[in-house]
């Protein structure tokens, strides 16, 4: 496990103790990216999908768009271009709706 993932896991525990859902979502999104870089796509998707749920709960559309983009990248890395395109399009739709440049 990379040092980044160790620190992200530790921060996730702290955010959970504080009931900080936005912080949890951010830690999970970053974990998604790290796991993708390590080639562990299943863990990347697990983290990414949890992050999306948390961002939706708190109404953080910018975060949701960013993690959907990350999930699209995971599917692209797996070679599943249909799923990648679906997630990237969802990220784009949200981003355009809130005026976010990605």
Buried (B, 14 or more C-beta within 10 A) or exposed (E): EEEBBEEBEEBBEEBEEEEBBBBBBBBBBBBBBBBBEBEBBEBBBBBBBBBBBBBBEBEBBBBBBBBBBBBBBBBBBBEBEEBBEBBBEBBBEBBEEEEBEE
